[in-house]
Amino acid sequence: MSDRLELSFKNKVVRMWLIIMIPAVIAEILIMQFTKIPVFTTIPWIIFFIWLYFYKRKQKKEHSIS
C-alpha cells in the first residue's frame, strides 16, 4: 500500500506534473487564440512521462541500495 498516490504538493510527481502542464495549457490556449496553428497537446504528456520514467528508475536504484 505504500505505492498509493498522494495528491499534495509534497509529492514530487504531482509538483512536476503541475510545473509541466500549467504553462503548457496556458501556451496552448494563447496559441489557439491568436493563430491558426494546430496545437499538439501530447508533447507535454510525453515530456512528463519521460521524466517519470527516469524518476522511477532512480527511485528503484536508491531503494535497492538501502
ABEGO torsion letter per residue (X at the ends): XAABBBBBAABAAAAAAAAAAAAAAAAAAAAAAABABBBBAAAAAAAAAAAAAAAAAAAAAAAAAX
